[in-house]
Amino acid sequence: MSTLPKGRVLGVDAGTVRTGIAVSDTDGFLASALCTIKANGLRSLAAAIKEKADEYSARLIVIGHPINMNGTLGESSARIHRLADEIRAITETPVILFDERCTTMVAASILNMTDTRGAKRKSVIDNLSAEIILQNYLDAERRK
């Protein structure tokens, strides 16, 4: 039996060009890819993420945190921290960062197995990465 509170969780894979969004079911069991957002600047991206969180009545926003494989934090991490702060400034929905190491590699492997190539690959990899981040978070919370 899960100890997670009921309600949807929004998952975010924030890239520099496209941002993948995923959402969980109301029981917090299964993540599903939702959409891709293209926004100019962190403020605009934060507003778009807040809008999706509001639309799905999310109780939590989980943003993939790009930690280097050796555990250090780089510029990408700093950008994600700034994005999280922008979101926190405009919503009361809690925002957390969740380690996203290897997520893009897993997403790429899945797309390779399904022979997804070219433009279609670009259109789904961000959503798939957001879905993997969110599912990993939900699974980790259930194991606690």
Contact map, one row per residue, 1 for C-alpha under 8 A:
111000000000000000000000000000000000000000000000000000000000000000000000000000000000000000000000000000000000000000000000000000000000000000000000
111100000000000000000000000000000000000000000000000000000000000000000000000000000000000000000000000000000000000000000000000000000000000000000100
111110000000000000000000000000000000000000000000000000000000000000000000000000000000000000000000000000000000000000000000000000000000000000000100
011111000000000000000000000100000000000000000000000000000000000000000000000000000000000000000000000000000000000000000000000000000000000000001100
001111100000000000000000001100000000000000000000000000000000000000000000000000000000000000000000000000000000000000000000000000000000000000000000
000111110000000000000000011100000000000000000000000000000000000000000000000000000000000000000000000000000000000000000000000000000000000000000000
000011111000000000000000111100000000000000000000000000001110000000000000000000000000000000000000000000000000000000000000000000000000000000000000
000001111100000000000011111100000000000000000000000000011111000000000000000000000000000000000000000000000000000000000000000000000000000000000000
000000111110000000000011110100000000000000000000000000000111110000000000000000000000000000000000000000000000000000000000000000000000010000000000
000000011111000000001111000000000000000000000000000010000101110000000000000000000000000000000000000000000000000000000000000000000000010000000000
000000001111100000001111000000000000000000000000000000000000111100000000000000000000000000000000000000000000000000000000000000000110110000000000
000000000111110000111100000000000000000000000000000000000000111100000000000000000000000000000000000000000000000000000000000000000100110000000000
000000000011111000111000000000000000000000000000000000000000001100000000000000000000000000000000000000000000000000000000000001101100100000000000
000000000001111101110000000000000000000000000000000000000000001100000000000000010000000000000000000000000000000000000000000000000000000000000000
000000000000111111110000000000000000000000000000000000000000000000000000000000000000000000000000000000000000000000000000000001000000000000000000
000000000000011111100000000000000000000000000000000000000000000000000000000000000000000000000000000000000000000000000000000000000000000000000000
000000000000001111100000000000000000011000000000000000000000000000000000000000000000000000000000000000000000000000000000000000000000000000000000
000000000000011111110000000000000001111000000000000000000000000000000000000000000000000000000000000000000000000000000000000001000000000000000000
000000000001111111111000000000000001110000000000000000000000000000000000000000000000000000000000000000000000000000000000000001100000000000000000
000000000001111001111100000000001111100000000000000000000000000000000000000000000000000000000000000000000000000000000000000011111100000000000000
000000000111100000111110000000001111100000000000000000000000000000000000000000000000000000000000000000000000000000000000000001100110000000000000
000000000111000000011111000000111110000000000000000000000000000000000000000000000000000000000000000000000000000000000000000000100110010000000000
000000011110000000001111100000111100000000000000000000010000000000000000000000000000000000000000000000000000000000000000000000000010010000000000
000000011110000000000111111111110000000000000000000000000000000000000000000000000000000000000000000000000000000000000000000000000000010000000000
000000111000000000000011111111110000000000000000000000000000000000000000000000000000000000000000000000000000000000000000000000000000000000000000
000001111000000000000001111110000000000000000000000000000000000000000000000000000000000000000000000000000000000000000000000000000000000000000000
000011110000000000000001111111000000000000000000000000000000000000000000000000000000000000000000000000000000000000000000000000000000000000000000
000111111000000000000001111111100000000000000000000000000000000000000000000000000000000000000000000000000000000000000000000000000000000001000000
000000000000000000000001111111100000000000000000000000000000000000000000000000000000000000000000000000000000000000000000000000000000001001100000
000000000000000000000001101111110000000000000000000000000000000000000000000000000000000000000000000000000000000000000000000000000000001001000000
000000000000000000000111100111111000000000000000000000000000000000000000000000000000000000000000000000000000000000000000000000000011011000000000
000000000000000000000111100001111100000000000000000000000000000000000000000000000000000000000000000000000000000000000000000000000010000000000000
000000000000000000011110000000111110000000000000000000000000000000000000000000000000000000000000000000000000000000000000000000110110000000000000
000000000000000000011110000000011111000000000000000000000000000000000000000000000000000000000000000000000000000000000000000000100000000000000000
000000000000000000011100000000001111100000000000000000000000000000000000000000000000000000000000000000000000000000000000000000100000000000000000
000000000000000001111000000000000111110000000000000000000000000000000000000000000000000000000000000000000000000000000000001001100000000000000000
000000000000000001111000000000000011111000001001000000000000000000000000000000000000000000000000000000000000000000000000000000000000000000000000
000000000000000011100000000000000001111100001000000000000000000000000000000000000000000000000000000000000000000000000000000000000000000000000000
000000000000000011000000000000000000111111011001000000000000000000000000000000000000000000000000000000000000000000000000000000000000000000000000
000000000000000000000000000000000000011111011000000000000000000000000000000000000000000000000000000000000000000000000000000000000000000000000000
000000000000000000000000000000000000001111111000000000000000000000000000000000000000000000000000000000000000000000000000000000000000000000000000
000000000000000000000000000000000000001111111100000000000000000000000000000000000110010000000000000000000000000000000000000000000000000000000000
000000000000000000000000000000000000000011111110000000000000000000000000000000000010010000000000000000000000000000000000000000000000000000000000
000000000000000000000000000000000000001111111111000000000000000000000000000000000000000000000000000000000000000000000000000000000000000000000000
000000000000000000000000000000000000111111111111100000000000000000000000000000000010000000000000000000000000000000000000000000000000000000000000
000000000000000000000000000000000000000001111111110000000000000000000000000000000011011000000000000000000000000000000000000000000000000000000000
000000000000000000000000000000000000000000111111111000000000000000000000000000000000001001000000000000000000000000000000000000000000000000000000
000000000000000000000000000000000000101000011111111100000000000000000000000000000000000000000000000000000000000000000000000000000000000000000000
000000000000000000000000000000000000000000001111111110000000000000000000000000000000001000000000000000000000000000000000000000000000000000000000
000000000000000000000000000000000000000000000111111111000000000000000000000000000000001001100000000000000000000000000000000000000000000000000000
000000000000000000000000000000000000000000000011111111100000000000000000000000000000000000000000000000000000000000000000000000000000000000000000
000000000000000000000000000000000000000000000001111111110000000000000000000000000000000000000000000000000000000000000000000000000000000000000000
000000000100000000000000000000000000000000000000111111111100100000000000000000000000000000000000000000000000000000000000000000000000000000000000
000000000000000000000000000000000000000000000000011111111100000000000000000000000000000000000000000000000000000000000000000000000000000000000000
000000000000000000000000000000000000000000000000001111111100000000000000000000000000000000000000000000000000000000000000000000000000000000000000
000000010000000000000010000000000000000000000000000111111100000000000000000000000000000000000000000000000000000000000000000000000000000000000000
000000110000000000000000000000000000000000000000000011111110000000000000000000000000000000000000000000000000000000000000000000000000000000000000
000000111100000000000000000000000000000000000000000011111111100000000000000000000000000000001000000000000000000000000000000000000000000000000000
000000111000000000000000000000000000000000000000000000001111100000000000000000000000000000001100000000000000000000000000000000000000000000000000
000000011100000000000000000000000000000000000000000000000111110000000000000000000000000000001111000000000000000000000000000000000000000000000000
000000001111000000000000000000000000000000000000000010000111111000000000000000000000000000001111000000000000000000000000000000000000000000000000
000000001111000000000000000000000000000000000000000000000001111100000000000000000000000000000011110000000000000000000000000000000000010010000000
000000000011110000000000000000000000000000000000000000000000111110000000000000010001000000000011110000000000000000000000000000000000100000000000
000000000011110000000000000000000000000000000000000000000000011111000000000000000000000000000000111100000000000000000000000000000100100000000000
000000000000000000000000000000000000000000000000000000000000001111100000000010010000000000000000111110000000000000000000000000000000000000000000
000000000000000000000000000000000000000000000000000000000000000111110000100110010000000000000000001110000000000000000000000000000000000000000000
000000000000000000000000000000000000000000000000000000000000000011111011110010000000000000000000001110000000000000000000000000000000000000000000
000000000000000000000000000000000000000000000000000000000000000001111111110000000000000000000000000010000000000000000000000000000000000000000000
000000000000000000000000000000000000000000000000000000000000000000111111000000000000000000000000000010000000000000000000000000000000000000000000
000000000000000000000000000000000000000000000000000000000000000000011111000000000000000000000000000000000000000000000000000000000000000000000000
000000000000000000000000000000000000000000000000000000000000000000111111100000000000000000000000000000000000000000000000000000000000000000000000
000000000000000000000000000000000000000000000000000000000000000000111111110000000000000000000000000000000000000000000000000000000000000000000000
000000000000000000000000000000000000000000000000000000000000000001110011111111000000000000000000000000000000000000000000000000000000000000000000
000000000000000000000000000000000000000000000000000000000000000000110001111111000000000000000000000000000000000000000000000000000000000000000000
000000000000000000000000000000000000000000000000000000000000000000000000111111100000000000000000000000000000000000000000000000000000000000000000
000000000000000000000000000000000000000000000000000000000000000001000000111111110000000000000000000000000000000000000000000000000000000000000000
000000000000000000000000000000000000000000000000000000000000000011100000111111111000000000000000000000000000000000000000000000000000000000000000
000000000000000000000000000000000000000000000000000000000000000000000000111111111100000000000000000000000000000000000000000000000000000000000000
000000000000000000000000000000000000000000000000000000000000000000000000001111111110000000000000000000000000000000000000000000000000000000000000
000000000000010000000000000000000000000000000000000000000000001011000000000111111111000000000000000000000000000000000000000000000000000000000000
000000000000000000000000000000000000000000000000000000000000000000000000000011111111100000000000000000000000000000000000000000000000000000000000
000000000000000000000000000000000000000001000000000000000000000000000000000001111111110000000000000000000000000000000000000000000000000000000000
000000000000000000000000000000000000000001101100000000000000000000000000000000111111111000000000000000000000000000000000000000000000000000000000
000000000000000000000000000000000000000000000100000000000000001000000000000000011111111100000011100000000000000000000000000000000000000000000000
000000000000000000000000000000000000000000000000000000000000000000000000000000001111111110000000000000000000000000000000000000000000000000000000
000000000000000000000000000000000000000001100100000000000000000000000000000000000111111111000000000000000000000000000000000000000000000000000000
000000000000000000000000000000000000000000000110110000000000000000000000000000000011111111100010000000000000000000000000000000000000000000000000
000000000000000000000000000000000000000000000000000000000000000000000000000000000001111111111110000000000000000000000000000000000000000000000000
000000000000000000000000000000000000000000000000000000000000000000000000000000000000111111100000000000000000000000000000000000000000000000000000
000000000000000000000000000000000000000000000010010000000000000000000000000000000000011111110000000000000000000000000000000000000000000000000000
000000000000000000000000000000000000000000000000010000000000000000000000000000000000001111111100000000000000000000000000000000000000000000000000
000000000000000000000000000000000000000000000000000000000000000000000000000000000000000101111100000000000000000000000000000000000000000000000000
000000000000000000000000000000000000000000000000000000000111100000000000000000000000000100111110000000000000000000000000000000000000000000000000
000000000000000000000000000000000000000000000000000000000011100000000000000000000000000100111111000000000000000000000000000000000000000000000000
000000000000000000000000000000000000000000000000000000000001111000000000000000000001001100001111100000000000000000000000000000000000000000000000
000000000000000000000000000000000000000000000000000000000001111000000000000000000001000000000111110000000000000000000000000000000000000000000000
000000000000000000000000000000000000000000000000000000000000011110000000000000000001000000000011111000000000000000000000000000000000000000000000
000000000000000000000000000000000000000000000000000000000000011110000000000000000000000000000001111100000000000000000000000000000000100010000000
000000000000000000000000000000000000000000000000000000000000000111100000000000000000000000000000111110000000000000000000000000000000100000000000
000000000000000000000000000000000000000000000000000000000000000111100000000000000000000000000000011111100000000000000000000000000000100000000000
000000000000000000000000000000000000000000000000000000000000000011111000000000000000000000000000001111110000000000000000000000000000000000000000
000000000000000000000000000000000000000000000000000000000000000000000000000000000000000000000000000111111100000000000000000000000000000000000000
000000000000000000000000000000000000000000000000000000000000000000000000000000000000000000000000000111111110000000000000000000001001100000000000
000000000000000000000000000000000000000000000000000000000000000000000000000000000000000000000000000011111111000000000000000010001000000000000000
000000000000000000000000000000000000000000000000000000000000000000000000000000000000000000000000000001111111100000000000000000000000000000000000
000000000000000000000000000000000000000000000000000000000000000000000000000000000000000000000000000001111111110000000000000000000000000000000000
000000000000000000000000000000000000000000000000000000000000000000000000000000000000000000000000000000111111111000000000000010011001000000000000
000000000000000000000000000000000000000000000000000000000000000000000000000000000000000000000000000000011111111100000000000010000000000000000000
000000000000000000000000000000000000000000000000000000000000000000000000000000000000000000000000000000001111111110000000000000000000000000000000
000000000000000000000000000000000000000000000000000000000000000000000000000000000000000000000000000000000111111111000000000000000000000000000000
000000000000000000000000000000000000000000000000000000000000000000000000000000000000000000000000000000000011111111111000100010000000000000000000
000000000000000000000000000000000000000000000000000000000000000000000000000000000000000000000000000000000001111111111000000000000000000000000000
000000000000000000000000000000000000000000000000000000000000000000000000000000000000000000000000000000000000111111110000000000000000000000000000
000000000000000000000000000000000000000000000000000000000000000000000000000000000000000000000000000000000000011111110000000000000000000000000000
000000000000000000000000000000000000000000000000000000000000000000000000000000000000000000000000000000000000001111111000000000000000000000000000
000000000000000000000000000000000000000000000000000000000000000000000000000000000000000000000000000000000000001111111101100000000000000000000000
000000000000000000000000000000000000000000000000000000000000000000000000000000000000000000000000000000000000001100111111100000000000000000000000
000000000000000000000000000000000000000000000000000000000000000000000000000000000000000000000000000000000000000000011111110000000000000000000000
000000000000000000000000000000000000000000000000000000000000000000000000000000000000000000000000000000000000000000001111111000000000000000000000
000000000000000000000000000000000000000000000000000000000000000000000000000000000000000000000000000000000000000000011111111100000000000000000000
000000000000000000000000000000000000000000000000000000000000000000000000000000000000000000000000000000000000001000011111111110000000000000000000
000000000000000000000000000000000000000000000000000000000000000000000000000000000000000000000000000000000000000000000111111111000000000000000000
000000000000000000000000000000000001000000000000000000000000000000000000000000000000000000000000000000000000000000000011111111100000000000000000
000000000000000000000000000000000000000000000000000000000000000000000000000000000000000000000000000000000000000000000001111111110000000000000000
000000000000000000010000000000000000000000000000000000000000000000000000000000000000000000000000000000010011001000000000111111111000000000000000
000000000000101001111000000000000001000000000000000000000000000000000000000000000000000000000000000000000000000000000000011111111100000000000000
000000000000100000111100000000001111000000000000000000000000000000000000000000000000000000000000000000000000000000000000001111111110000000000000
000000000000000000010000000000001000000000000000000000000000000000000000000000000000000000000000000000000010000000000000000111111111000000000000
000000000000100000010000000000000000000000000000000000000000000000000000000000000000000000000000000000110010000000000000000011111111100000000000
000000000011100000011100000000001000000000000000000000000000000100000000000000000000000000000000000000000000000000000000000001111111110000000000
000000000010000000001110000000111000000000000000000000000000000000000000000000000000000000000000000000000000000000000000000000111111111000000000
000000000000000000000000000000100000000000000000000000000000000000000000000000000000000000000000000000100010000000000000000000011111111100000000
000000000011100000000000000000000000000000000000000000000000001100000000000000000000000000000000011100100000000000000000000000001111111110000000
000000001111000000000111000000100000000000000000000000000000010000000000000000000000000000000000000000000000000000000000000000000111111111000000
000000000000000000000000000011100000000000000000000000000000000000000000000000000000000000000000000000000000000000000000000000000011111111100000
000000000000000000000000000000000000000000000000000000000000000000000000000000000000000000000000000000000000000000000000000000000001111111110000
000000000000000000000000000000000000000000000000000000000000010000000000000000000000000000000000010000000000000000000000000000000000111111111000
000000000000000000000000000111000000000000000000000000000000000000000000000000000000000000000000000000000000000000000000000000000000011111111100
000000000000000000000000000010000000000000000000000000000000000000000000000000000000000000000000000000000000000000000000000000000000001111111110
000000000000000000000000000000000000000000000000000000000000000000000000000000000000000000000000000000000000000000000000000000000000000111111111
000100000000000000000000000000000000000000000000000000000000000000000000000000000000000000000000000000000000000000000000000000000000000011111111
011100000000000000000000000000000000000000000000000000000000000000000000000000000000000000000000000000000000000000000000000000000000000001111111
000000000000000000000000000000000000000000000000000000000000000000000000000000000000000000000000000000000000000000000000000000000000000000111111
000000000000000000000000000000000000000000000000000000000000000000000000000000000000000000000000000000000000000000000000000000000000000000011111
